[in-house]
Amino acid sequence: MTLTSDLEANEKAIWDAFEKKNVAGFESALIDDAVEVEPEGMFDKKGSVEVVTQMVNAGPFKATMSDFKTVTLDADAKVVTYTVKSAMKGFPAAGQRHSTVWVNRGGKWMAAYHQGTTVMKGAM
């Protein structure tokens, strides 16, 4: 999986990797000390890879992403937020909101922190 400075495209590439069961591609997008926070818990890089492996092996996976917004923190750090919906078994019907902190490490943009939050009924 090739990552670029187009961080929205990078997010889409990661979800495409999930659909194609490309766990190694997902893993290559994370810095070594990456952190992920999900409703199920908090994970380091190894834990994130394990969760993704279970997710993609659970059955067909297809997601729709929308409402992308990017906030620049500085020249080497940006936050991308968006909404995800999926008919995948166990995925919340209302969808999830996701945010990823991307960092530029030696000219390569990589994911340092990710959070997924279930959309609550009636929430903004």
GUVODO-55568 format. One record per residue: residue number from 1; residue in one letter; x negated, z, y of N, C-alpha, C in turn. Coordinates in nm, 4 decimals. Each point is the difference from the previous one (the first is absolute). Layout:
REM residues N
@num=NUM; residu=A; n_X=X; n_Z=Z; n_Y=Y; ca_X=X; ca_Z=Z; ca_Y=Y; c_X=X; c_Z=Z; c_Y=Y
...
REM end
This chain:
REM residues 124
@num=1; residu=M; n_X=-0.0845; n_Z=0.0000; n_Y=-0.1168; ca_X=0.0845; ca_Z=0.0000; ca_Y=0.1168; c_X=-0.0895; c_Z=0.0000; c_Y=0.1236
@num=2; residu=T; n_X=0.0257; n_Z=-0.0917; n_Y=0.0907; ca_X=-0.0787; ca_Z=-0.0110; ca_Y=0.1220; c_X=0.0742; c_Z=0.0662; c_Y=0.1155
@num=3; residu=L; n_X=-0.0664; n_Z=0.0933; n_Y=0.0667; ca_X=0.0573; ca_Z=0.0657; ca_Y=0.1169; c_X=-0.0608; c_Z=-0.0598; c_Y=0.1255
@num=4; residu=T; n_X=0.0806; n_Z=-0.0036; n_Y=0.1068; ca_X=-0.0455; ca_Z=-0.0557; ca_Y=0.1268; c_X=0.0309; c_Z=0.0975; c_Y=0.1129
@num=5; residu=S; n_X=-0.0209; n_Z=-0.0424; n_Y=0.1220; ca_X=0.0350; ca_Z=0.0833; ca_Y=0.1153; c_X=0.1492; c_Z=-0.0071; c_Y=0.0311
@num=6; residu=D; n_X=0.0752; n_Z=-0.0847; n_Y=-0.0709; ca_X=0.1460; ca_Z=-0.0071; ca_Y=0.0130; c_X=0.0585; c_Z=0.1076; c_Y=-0.0912
@num=7; residu=L; n_X=0.0234; n_Z=0.1175; n_Y=0.0560; ca_X=0.0366; ca_Z=0.1153; ca_Y=-0.0817; c_X=0.1403; c_Z=-0.0104; c_Y=-0.0586
@num=8; residu=E; n_X=0.0905; n_Z=-0.0663; n_Y=0.0689; ca_X=0.1328; ca_Z=-0.0237; ca_Y=-0.0579; c_X=-0.0141; c_Z=-0.0860; c_Y=-0.1259
@num=9; residu=A; n_X=-0.0826; n_Z=-0.1027; n_Y=0.0074; ca_X=-0.0255; ca_Z=-0.0844; ca_Y=-0.1176; c_X=-0.0648; c_Z=0.0809; c_Y=-0.1119
@num=10; residu=N; n_X=-0.0875; n_Z=0.0951; n_Y=0.0350; ca_X=-0.0630; ca_Z=0.0850; ca_Y=-0.1010; c_X=0.1043; c_Z=0.0852; c_Y=-0.0729
@num=11; residu=E; n_X=0.0941; n_Z=0.0567; n_Y=0.0765; ca_X=0.1066; ca_Z=0.0797; ca_Y=-0.0620; c_X=0.0804; c_Z=-0.0867; c_Y=-0.0972
@num=12; residu=K; n_X=0.0345; n_Z=-0.1198; n_Y=0.0420; ca_X=0.0759; ca_Z=-0.0911; ca_Y=-0.0862; c_X=-0.0807; c_Z=-0.0377; c_Y=-0.1238
@num=13; residu=A; n_X=-0.1315; n_Z=-0.0168; n_Y=0.0167; ca_X=-0.0860; ca_Z=-0.0341; ca_Y=-0.1134; c_X=-0.0037; c_Z=0.1141; c_Y=-0.1011
@num=14; residu=I; n_X=0.0014; n_Z=0.1235; n_Y=0.0474; ca_X=-0.0001; ca_Z=0.1141; ca_Y=-0.0910; c_X=0.1300; c_Z=0.0045; c_Y=-0.0802
@num=15; residu=W; n_X=0.1135; n_Z=-0.0186; n_Y=0.0672; ca_X=0.1273; ca_Z=0.0009; ca_Y=-0.0722; c_X=0.0099; c_Z=-0.1201; c_Y=-0.0941
@num=16; residu=D; n_X=-0.0598; n_Z=-0.1118; n_Y=0.0376; ca_X=-0.0053; ca_Z=-0.1157; ca_Y=-0.0894; c_X=-0.0849; c_Z=0.0334; c_Y=-0.1233
@num=17; residu=A; n_X=-0.1074; n_Z=0.0755; n_Y=0.0215; ca_X=-0.0842; ca_Z=0.0429; ca_Y=-0.1123; c_X=0.0807; c_Z=0.0876; c_Y=-0.0957
@num=18; residu=F; n_X=0.0875; n_Z=0.0864; n_Y=0.0532; ca_X=0.0862; ca_Z=0.0816; ca_Y=-0.0860; c_X=0.0868; c_Z=-0.0903; c_Y=-0.0870
@num=19; residu=E; n_X=0.0612; n_Z=-0.1001; n_Y=0.0641; ca_X=0.0892; ca_Z=-0.0905; ca_Y=-0.0722; c_X=-0.0744; c_Z=-0.0739; c_Y=-0.1121
@num=20; residu=K; n_X=-0.1265; n_Z=-0.0333; n_Y=0.0271; ca_X=-0.0802; ca_Z=-0.0742; ca_Y=-0.0984; c_X=-0.0789; c_Z=0.0908; c_Y=-0.0940
@num=21; residu=K; n_X=0.0254; n_Z=0.1309; n_Y=0.0095; ca_X=-0.0694; ca_Z=0.1002; ca_Y=-0.0823; c_X=-0.1512; c_Z=-0.0037; c_Y=0.0202
@num=22; residu=N; n_X=-0.0416; n_Z=-0.0302; n_Y=0.1225; ca_X=-0.1416; ca_Z=-0.0082; ca_Y=0.0348; c_X=-0.0463; c_Z=0.1355; c_Y=0.0546
@num=23; residu=V; n_X=-0.0135; n_Z=0.0958; n_Y=-0.0891; ca_X=-0.0396; ca_Z=0.1353; ca_Y=0.0400; c_X=-0.1420; c_Z=0.0004; c_Y=0.0557
@num=24; residu=A; n_X=-0.0881; n_Z=-0.0806; n_Y=-0.0559; ca_X=-0.1382; ca_Z=-0.0069; ca_Y=0.0497; c_X=-0.0032; c_Z=-0.0501; c_Y=0.1440
@num=25; residu=G; n_X=0.0865; n_Z=-0.0939; n_Y=0.0333; ca_X=0.0081; ca_Z=-0.0482; ca_Y=0.1383; c_X=0.0425; c_Z=0.1110; c_Y=0.0937
@num=26; residu=F; n_X=0.1011; n_Z=0.0775; n_Y=-0.0411; ca_X=0.0436; ca_Z=0.1150; ca_Y=0.0792; c_X=-0.1146; c_Z=0.0982; c_Y=0.0196
@num=27; residu=E; n_X=-0.0669; n_Z=0.0336; n_Y=-0.1088; ca_X=-0.1102; ca_Z=0.0963; ca_Y=0.0064; c_X=-0.1094; c_Z=-0.0461; c_Y=0.0955
@num=28; residu=S; n_X=-0.0274; n_Z=-0.1308; n_Y=0.0026; ca_X=-0.1065; ca_Z=-0.0529; ca_Y=0.0858; c_X=0.0343; c_Z=0.0086; c_Y=0.1488
@num=29; residu=A; n_X=0.1269; n_Z=0.0232; n_Y=0.0320; ca_X=0.0425; ca_Z=0.0091; ca_Y=0.1398; c_X=-0.0190; c_Z=0.1400; c_Y=0.0578
@num=30; residu=L; n_X=-0.0317; n_Z=0.0978; n_Y=-0.0857; ca_X=-0.0099; ca_Z=0.1399; ca_Y=0.0429; c_X=-0.1441; c_Z=0.0441; c_Y=0.0211
@num=31; residu=I; n_X=-0.0231; n_Z=0.0784; n_Y=0.1059; ca_X=-0.1308; ca_Z=0.0622; ca_Y=0.0157; c_X=-0.0151; c_Z=0.1058; c_Y=-0.1097
@num=32; residu=D; n_X=-0.1222; n_Z=0.0410; n_Y=-0.0273; ca_X=-0.0246; ca_Z=0.0938; ca_Y=-0.1099; c_X=0.0702; c_Z=0.1342; c_Y=0.0175
@num=33; residu=D; n_X=0.0128; n_Z=0.0470; n_Y=0.1247; ca_X=0.0633; ca_Z=0.1298; ca_Y=0.0226; c_X=0.1427; c_Z=-0.0147; c_Y=0.0551
@num=34; residu=A; n_X=0.0683; n_Z=-0.1057; n_Y=-0.0416; ca_X=0.1372; ca_Z=-0.0257; ca_Y=0.0436; c_X=0.0933; c_Z=0.1135; c_Y=-0.0429
@num=35; residu=V; n_X=0.1059; n_Z=0.0184; n_Y=0.0793; ca_X=0.1025; ca_Z=0.1002; ca_Y=-0.0283; c_X=0.1356; c_Z=-0.0687; c_Y=0.0090
@num=36; residu=E; n_X=0.0891; n_Z=0.0342; n_Y=-0.0938; ca_X=0.1360; ca_Z=-0.0528; ca_Y=0.0024; c_X=0.0977; c_Z=0.1163; c_Y=-0.0125
@num=37; residu=V; n_X=0.1044; n_Z=-0.0015; n_Y=0.0831; ca_X=0.1033; ca_Z=0.1028; ca_Y=-0.0038; c_X=0.1328; c_Z=-0.0688; c_Y=-0.0284
@num=38; residu=E; n_X=0.0635; n_Z=0.0416; n_Y=-0.1080; ca_X=0.1278; ca_Z=-0.0561; ca_Y=-0.0431; c_X=0.0953; c_Z=0.1153; c_Y=-0.0302
@num=39; residu=P; n_X=0.1294; n_Z=-0.0288; n_Y=-0.0141; ca_X=0.0933; ca_Z=0.1085; ca_Y=-0.0348; c_X=-0.0404; c_Z=0.0735; c_Y=-0.1281
@num=40; residu=E; n_X=-0.0696; n_Z=-0.0682; n_Y=-0.0909; ca_X=-0.0425; ca_Z=0.0605; ca_Y=-0.1268; c_X=-0.1251; c_Z=0.0854; c_Y=0.0121
@num=41; residu=G; n_X=-0.0724; n_Z=-0.0103; n_Y=0.1109; ca_X=-0.1205; ca_Z=0.0798; ca_Y=0.0148; c_X=-0.1063; c_Z=-0.0674; c_Y=0.0842
@num=42; residu=M; n_X=-0.1170; n_Z=0.0630; n_Y=0.0052; ca_X=-0.1140; ca_Z=-0.0515; ca_Y=0.0746; c_X=-0.1066; c_Z=-0.0422; c_Y=-0.1011
@num=43; residu=F; n_X=-0.0634; n_Z=-0.1165; n_Y=0.0263; ca_X=-0.0924; ca_Z=-0.0574; ca_Y=-0.0959; c_X=-0.1290; c_Z=-0.0441; c_Y=0.0667
@num=44; residu=D; n_X=-0.1102; n_Z=0.0137; n_Y=-0.0735; ca_X=-0.1251; ca_Z=-0.0617; ca_Y=0.0415; c_X=0.0020; c_Z=-0.1443; c_Y=-0.0511
@num=45; residu=K; n_X=-0.1088; n_Z=-0.0722; n_Y=0.0175; ca_X=-0.0033; ca_Z=-0.1404; ca_Y=-0.0425; c_X=0.0313; c_Z=-0.0143; c_Y=-0.1486
@num=46; residu=K; n_X=-0.0634; n_Z=0.0814; n_Y=-0.0819; ca_X=0.0216; ca_Z=-0.0078; ca_Y=-0.1446; c_X=0.1466; c_Z=0.0257; c_Y=-0.0333
@num=47; residu=G; n_X=0.0597; n_Z=0.1006; n_Y=0.0627; ca_X=0.1404; ca_Z=0.0314; ca_Y=-0.0246; c_X=0.0927; c_Z=-0.1108; c_Y=0.0455
@num=48; residu=S; n_X=-0.0303; n_Z=-0.0616; n_Y=0.1134; ca_X=0.0805; ca_Z=-0.1127; ca_Y=0.0492; c_X=-0.0028; c_Z=-0.1155; c_Y=-0.0981
@num=49; residu=V; n_X=-0.1178; n_Z=-0.0278; n_Y=-0.0533; ca_X=-0.0142; ca_Z=-0.1096; ca_Y=-0.0969; c_X=0.0796; c_Z=0.0320; c_Y=-0.1273
@num=50; residu=E; n_X=-0.0030; n_Z=0.1251; n_Y=-0.0428; ca_X=0.0766; ca_Z=0.0393; ca_Y=-0.1191; c_X=0.1502; c_Z=-0.0164; c_Y=0.0227
@num=51; residu=V; n_X=0.0487; n_Z=0.0415; n_Y=0.1164; ca_X=0.1429; ca_Z=-0.0123; ca_Y=0.0318; c_X=0.0400; c_Z=-0.1472; c_Y=0.0061
@num=52; residu=V; n_X=-0.0810; n_Z=-0.0830; n_Y=0.0640; ca_X=0.0305; ca_Z=-0.1430; ca_Y=0.0092; c_X=-0.0007; c_Z=-0.0635; c_Y=-0.1387
@num=53; residu=T; n_X=-0.0929; n_Z=0.0403; n_Y=-0.0844; ca_X=-0.0046; ca_Z=-0.0531; ca_Y=-0.1365; c_X=0.1303; c_Z=0.0315; c_Y=-0.0735
@num=54; residu=Q; n_X=0.0471; n_Z=0.1223; n_Y=0.0118; ca_X=0.1270; ca_Z=0.0383; ca_Y=-0.0628; c_X=0.1164; c_Z=-0.0793; c_Y=0.0596
@num=55; residu=M; n_X=-0.0004; n_Z=-0.0156; n_Y=0.1316; ca_X=0.1081; ca_Z=-0.0701; ca_Y=0.0692; c_X=0.0095; c_Z=-0.1453; c_Y=-0.0450
@num=56; residu=V; n_X=-0.1120; n_Z=-0.0700; n_Y=-0.0021; ca_X=0.0051; ca_Z=-0.1429; ca_Y=-0.0338; c_X=0.0276; c_Z=-0.0215; c_Y=-0.1489
@num=57; residu=N; n_X=-0.0340; n_Z=0.0982; n_Y=-0.0830; ca_X=0.0271; ca_Z=-0.0125; ca_Y=-0.1429; c_X=0.1419; c_Z=0.0414; c_Y=-0.0368
@num=58; residu=A; n_X=0.0740; n_Z=0.0579; n_Y=0.0959; ca_X=0.1367; ca_Z=0.0467; ca_Y=-0.0261; c_X=0.0999; c_Z=-0.1144; c_Y=-0.0101
@num=59; residu=G; n_X=-0.0370; n_Z=-0.1173; n_Y=0.0439; ca_X=0.0925; ca_Z=-0.1119; ca_Y=-0.0100; c_X=-0.0142; c_Z=-0.0936; c_Y=0.1176
@num=60; residu=P; n_X=0.0900; n_Z=-0.0940; n_Y=0.0107; ca_X=-0.0085; ca_Z=-0.0971; ca_Y=0.1101; c_X=-0.0020; c_Z=0.0697; c_Y=0.1355
@num=61; residu=F; n_X=-0.0833; n_Z=-0.0498; n_Y=0.0889; ca_X=-0.0126; ca_Z=0.0588; ca_Y=0.1331; c_X=0.0078; c_Z=-0.1079; c_Y=0.1055
@num=62; residu=K; n_X=0.0912; n_Z=0.0168; n_Y=0.0911; ca_X=0.0142; ca_Z=-0.0916; ca_Y=0.1134; c_X=0.0423; c_Z=0.0840; c_Y=0.1189
@num=63; residu=A; n_X=-0.0678; n_Z=-0.0162; n_Y=0.1115; ca_X=0.0308; ca_Z=0.0771; ca_Y=0.1201; c_X=0.0160; c_Z=-0.0929; c_Y=0.1193
@num=64; residu=T; n_X=0.0825; n_Z=0.0448; n_Y=0.0937; ca_X=0.0186; ca_Z=-0.0701; ca_Y=0.1263; c_X=-0.0465; c_Z=0.0927; c_Y=0.1119
@num=65; residu=M; n_X=-0.0885; n_Z=-0.0502; n_Y=0.0852; ca_X=-0.0522; ca_Z=0.0785; ca_Y=0.1108; c_X=0.0534; c_Z=-0.0545; c_Y=0.1319
@num=66; residu=S; n_X=0.0214; n_Z=0.0915; n_Y=0.0953; ca_X=0.0505; ca_Z=-0.0412; ca_Y=0.1316; c_X=-0.0420; c_Z=0.1015; c_Y=0.1058
@num=67; residu=D; n_X=0.0350; n_Z=-0.0314; n_Y=0.1232; ca_X=-0.0197; ca_Z=0.0918; ca_Y=0.1137; c_X=-0.1453; c_Z=0.0425; c_Y=0.0200
@num=68; residu=F; n_X=-0.0924; n_Z=-0.0939; n_Y=-0.0127; ca_X=-0.1418; ca_Z=0.0314; ca_Y=0.0166; c_X=-0.0327; c_Z=0.0352; c_Y=0.1448
@num=69; residu=K; n_X=-0.0800; n_Z=0.1041; n_Y=0.0157; ca_X=-0.0542; ca_Z=0.0386; ca_Y=0.1304; c_X=-0.1451; c_Z=0.0425; c_Y=-0.0220
@num=70; residu=T; n_X=-0.0866; n_Z=-0.0368; n_Y=0.0933; ca_X=-0.1409; ca_Z=0.0383; ca_Y=-0.0087; c_X=-0.0395; c_Z=0.0737; c_Y=0.1268
@num=71; residu=V; n_X=-0.0685; n_Z=0.1105; n_Y=-0.0164; ca_X=-0.0519; ca_Z=0.0786; ca_Y=0.1115; c_X=-0.1519; c_Z=0.0012; c_Y=-0.0118
@num=72; residu=T; n_X=-0.0683; n_Z=-0.0408; n_Y=0.1059; ca_X=-0.1462; ca_Z=0.0012; ca_Y=0.0021; c_X=-0.0472; c_Z=0.1370; c_Y=0.0465
@num=73; residu=L; n_X=-0.0800; n_Z=0.0659; n_Y=-0.0824; ca_X=-0.0579; ca_Z=0.1286; ca_Y=0.0378; c_X=-0.1315; c_Z=-0.0212; c_Y=0.0735
@num=74; residu=D; n_X=-0.0828; n_Z=-0.0904; n_Y=-0.0518; ca_X=-0.1206; ca_Z=-0.0462; ca_Y=0.0670; c_X=-0.0428; c_Z=-0.1301; c_Y=-0.0672
@num=75; residu=A; n_X=-0.1165; n_Z=-0.0502; n_Y=0.0319; ca_X=-0.0429; ca_Z=-0.1298; ca_Y=-0.0539; c_X=-0.0125; c_Z=-0.0004; c_Y=-0.1517
@num=76; residu=D; n_X=-0.0165; n_Z=0.1175; n_Y=-0.0605; ca_X=-0.0221; ca_Z=0.0084; ca_Y=-0.1438; c_X=0.1071; c_Z=0.0779; c_Y=-0.0755
@num=77; residu=A; n_X=0.1136; n_Z=0.0253; n_Y=0.0624; ca_X=0.1073; ca_Z=0.0736; ca_Y=-0.0676; c_X=0.1356; c_Z=-0.0403; c_Y=0.0558
@num=78; residu=K; n_X=0.0916; n_Z=-0.0323; n_Y=-0.0906; ca_X=0.1363; ca_Z=-0.0384; ca_Y=0.0380; c_X=0.0974; c_Z=0.0585; c_Y=-0.1013
@num=79; residu=V; n_X=0.1239; n_Z=0.0218; n_Y=0.0465; ca_X=0.1067; ca_Z=0.0481; ca_Y=-0.0873; c_X=0.1060; c_Z=-0.1083; c_Y=-0.0098
@num=80; residu=V; n_X=0.0397; n_Z=-0.0332; n_Y=-0.1214; ca_X=0.1063; ca_Z=-0.0970; ca_Y=-0.0239; c_X=0.1175; c_Z=0.0754; c_Y=-0.0620
@num=81; residu=T; n_X=0.1192; n_Z=-0.0155; n_Y=0.0594; ca_X=0.1212; ca_Z=0.0607; ca_Y=-0.0560; c_X=0.0994; c_Z=-0.1107; c_Y=-0.0330
@num=82; residu=Y; n_X=0.0839; n_Z=0.0248; n_Y=-0.1004; ca_X=0.0990; ca_Z=-0.0992; ca_Y=-0.0419; c_X=0.0999; c_Z=0.0652; c_Y=-0.0948
@num=83; residu=T; n_X=0.1053; n_Z=-0.0742; n_Y=-0.0312; ca_X=0.1036; ca_Z=0.0453; ca_Y=-0.0920; c_X=-0.0068; c_Z=-0.0831; c_Y=-0.1276
@num=84; residu=V; n_X=0.0240; n_Z=0.0643; n_Y=-0.1144; ca_X=-0.0013; ca_Z=-0.0681; ca_Y=-0.1293; c_X=0.1323; c_Z=0.0250; c_Y=-0.0716
@num=85; residu=K; n_X=0.0550; n_Z=-0.1053; n_Y=-0.0568; ca_X=0.1181; ca_Z=0.0107; ca_Y=-0.0869; c_X=-0.0324; c_Z=-0.0682; c_Y=-0.1317
@num=86; residu=S; n_X=0.0558; n_Z=0.0547; n_Y=-0.1079; ca_X=-0.0229; ca_Z=-0.0567; ca_Y=-0.1320; c_X=0.1143; c_Z=0.0397; c_Y=-0.0925
@num=87; residu=A; n_X=0.0334; n_Z=-0.0875; n_Y=-0.0926; ca_X=0.1008; ca_Z=0.0292; ca_Y=-0.1014; c_X=-0.0648; c_Z=0.0587; c_Y=-0.1247
@num=88; residu=M; n_X=-0.1303; n_Z=0.0260; n_Y=0.0076; ca_X=-0.0725; ca_Z=0.0543; ca_Y=-0.1141; c_X=0.0593; c_Z=0.1345; c_Y=-0.0424
@num=89; residu=K; n_X=0.0071; n_Z=0.0243; n_Y=-0.1292; ca_X=0.0516; ca_Z=0.1254; ca_Y=-0.0538; c_X=-0.0737; c_Z=0.1185; c_Y=0.0630
@num=90; residu=G; n_X=0.0764; n_Z=0.0955; n_Y=0.0497; ca_X=-0.0579; ca_Z=0.1198; ca_Y=0.0588; c_X=-0.0335; c_Z=-0.0107; c_Y=0.1479
@num=91; residu=F; n_X=0.0076; n_Z=-0.1207; n_Y=0.0567; ca_X=-0.0307; ca_Z=-0.0157; ca_Y=0.1424; c_X=0.1227; c_Z=0.0444; c_Y=0.0798
@num=92; residu=P; n_X=-0.0173; n_Z=0.0769; n_Y=0.1071; ca_X=0.1152; ca_Z=0.0488; ca_Y=0.0759; c_X=0.0865; c_Z=-0.1151; c_Y=0.0538
@num=93; residu=A; n_X=0.1304; n_Z=0.0113; n_Y=-0.0157; ca_X=0.0919; ca_Z=-0.1061; ca_Y=0.0428; c_X=-0.0118; c_Z=-0.0302; c_Y=0.1493
@num=94; residu=A; n_X=-0.0229; n_Z=0.1028; n_Y=0.0806; ca_X=-0.0117; ca_Z=-0.0200; ca_Y=0.1450; c_X=-0.1364; c_Z=-0.0542; c_Y=0.0406
@num=95; residu=G; n_X=-0.0955; n_Z=-0.0028; n_Y=-0.0945; ca_X=-0.1338; ca_Z=-0.0509; ca_Y=0.0286; c_X=-0.0977; c_Z=0.1099; c_Y=0.0371
@num=96; residu=Q; n_X=-0.1159; n_Z=-0.0432; n_Y=0.0416; ca_X=-0.1059; ca_Z=0.0914; ca_Y=0.0428; c_X=-0.0647; c_Z=-0.0512; c_Y=0.1276
@num=97; residu=R; n_X=-0.0502; n_Z=0.0936; n_Y=0.0780; ca_X=-0.0833; ca_Z=-0.0341; ca_Y=0.1155; c_X=-0.1441; c_Z=0.0260; c_Y=-0.0437
@num=98; residu=H; n_X=-0.0872; n_Z=-0.0939; n_Y=0.0371; ca_X=-0.1401; ca_Z=0.0118; ca_Y=-0.0387; c_X=-0.0894; c_Z=-0.0111; c_Y=0.1233
@num=99; residu=S; n_X=-0.1105; n_Z=0.0721; n_Y=-0.0032; ca_X=-0.1021; ca_Z=-0.0069; ca_Y=0.1041; c_X=-0.1362; c_Z=0.0018; c_Y=-0.0666
@num=100; residu=T; n_X=-0.0882; n_Z=-0.0870; n_Y=0.0480; ca_X=-0.1369; ca_Z=-0.0052; ca_Y=-0.0511; c_X=-0.0965; c_Z=0.0027; c_Y=0.1170
@num=101; residu=V; n_X=-0.1008; n_Z=0.0844; n_Y=-0.0109; ca_X=-0.1102; ca_Z=-0.0011; ca_Y=0.0966; c_X=-0.1075; c_Z=-0.0903; c_Y=-0.0584
@num=102; residu=W; n_X=-0.0311; n_Z=-0.1061; n_Y=0.0717; ca_X=-0.1037; ca_Z=-0.0950; ca_Y=-0.0389; c_X=-0.1246; c_Z=0.0259; c_Y=0.0838
@num=103; residu=V; n_X=-0.1161; n_Z=-0.0030; n_Y=-0.0652; ca_X=-0.1267; ca_Z=0.0203; ca_Y=0.0700; c_X=-0.0930; c_Z=-0.1175; c_Y=-0.0262
@num=104; residu=N; n_X=-0.0785; n_Z=-0.0325; n_Y=0.0994; ca_X=-0.0976; ca_Z=-0.1081; ca_Y=-0.0111; c_X=-0.1318; c_Z=0.0616; c_Y=-0.0447
@num=105; residu=R; n_X=-0.0398; n_Z=-0.0309; n_Y=-0.1215; ca_X=-0.1242; ca_Z=0.0511; ca_Y=-0.0567; c_X=-0.0959; c_Z=-0.1162; c_Y=-0.0187
@num=106; residu=G; n_X=-0.0947; n_Z=-0.0126; n_Y=0.0911; ca_X=-0.1000; ca_Z=-0.1066; ca_Y=-0.0106; c_X=0.0602; c_Z=-0.1392; c_Y=0.0072
@num=107; residu=G; n_X=0.1040; n_Z=-0.0162; n_Y=0.0806; ca_X=0.0632; ca_Z=-0.1302; ca_Y=0.0158; c_X=0.1124; c_Z=-0.0273; c_Y=-0.0993
@num=108; residu=K; n_X=0.0264; n_Z=0.0945; n_Y=-0.0901; ca_X=0.1066; ca_Z=-0.0164; ca_Y=-0.0997; c_X=0.1089; c_Z=0.1046; c_Y=0.0252
@num=109; residu=W; n_X=0.1254; n_Z=-0.0463; n_Y=0.0162; ca_X=0.1120; ca_Z=0.0903; ca_Y=0.0208; c_X=0.0466; c_Z=0.0545; c_Y=-0.1344
@num=110; residu=M; n_X=0.0101; n_Z=0.1346; n_Y=-0.0083; ca_X=0.0388; ca_Z=0.0666; ca_Y=-0.1240; c_X=0.0991; c_Z=0.1119; c_Y=0.0310
@num=111; residu=A; n_X=0.0820; n_Z=0.0335; n_Y=-0.0978; ca_X=0.0996; ca_Z=0.1056; ca_Y=0.0159; c_X=-0.0647; c_Z=0.1368; c_Y=-0.0210
@num=112; residu=A; n_X=0.0195; n_Z=0.0889; n_Y=0.0981; ca_X=-0.0570; ca_Z=0.1343; ca_Y=-0.0078; c_X=0.1058; c_Z=0.1055; c_Y=-0.0309
@num=113; residu=Y; n_X=0.1203; n_Z=-0.0202; n_Y=0.0516; ca_X=0.1079; ca_Z=0.0975; ca_Y=-0.0168; c_X=0.1315; c_Z=-0.0760; c_Y=-0.0092
@num=114; residu=H; n_X=0.0849; n_Z=0.0424; n_Y=-0.0921; ca_X=0.1310; ca_Z=-0.0638; ca_Y=-0.0131; c_X=0.1046; c_Z=0.1070; c_Y=-0.0236
@num=115; residu=Q; n_X=0.1180; n_Z=-0.0201; n_Y=0.0613; ca_X=0.1119; ca_Z=0.0900; ca_Y=-0.0239; c_X=0.1263; c_Z=-0.0799; c_Y=-0.0211
@num=116; residu=G; n_X=0.0743; n_Z=0.0360; n_Y=-0.1033; ca_X=0.1309; ca_Z=-0.0582; ca_Y=-0.0266; c_X=0.1041; c_Z=0.1100; c_Y=0.0076
@num=117; residu=T; n_X=0.1079; n_Z=-0.0249; n_Y=0.0748; ca_X=0.1042; ca_Z=0.0986; ca_Y=0.0210; c_X=0.1354; c_Z=-0.0617; c_Y=-0.0299
@num=118; residu=T; n_X=0.0796; n_Z=0.0645; n_Y=-0.0821; ca_X=0.1334; ca_Z=-0.0497; ca_Y=-0.0329; c_X=0.0888; c_Z=0.0010; c_Y=0.1244
@num=119; residu=V; n_X=0.0713; n_Z=-0.1094; n_Y=0.0220; ca_X=0.0955; ca_Z=-0.0065; ca_Y=0.1108; c_X=0.1185; c_Z=0.0894; c_Y=-0.0363
@num=120; residu=M; n_X=0.0306; n_Z=0.0922; n_Y=0.0874; ca_X=0.1115; ca_Z=0.0904; ca_Y=-0.0238; c_X=0.1266; c_Z=-0.0580; c_Y=0.0633
@num=121; residu=K; n_X=0.1120; n_Z=0.0157; n_Y=-0.0655; ca_X=0.1281; ca_Z=-0.0504; ca_Y=0.0494; c_X=0.0273; c_Z=0.0582; c_Y=0.1390
@num=122; residu=G; n_X=0.0341; n_Z=-0.0878; n_Y=0.0934; ca_X=0.0292; ca_Z=0.0418; ca_Y=0.1364; c_X=-0.1218; c_Z=0.0179; c_Y=0.0898
@num=123; residu=A; n_X=-0.1211; n_Z=-0.0185; n_Y=-0.0558; ca_X=-0.1223; ca_Z=0.0153; ca_Y=0.0793; c_X=-0.0249; c_Z=-0.1245; c_Y=0.0830
@num=124; residu=M; n_X=-0.0687; n_Z=0.0185; n_Y=0.1083; ca_X=-0.0327; ca_Z=-0.1131; ca_Y=0.0878; c_X=-0.0858; c_Z=-0.0998; c_Y=-0.0697
REM end
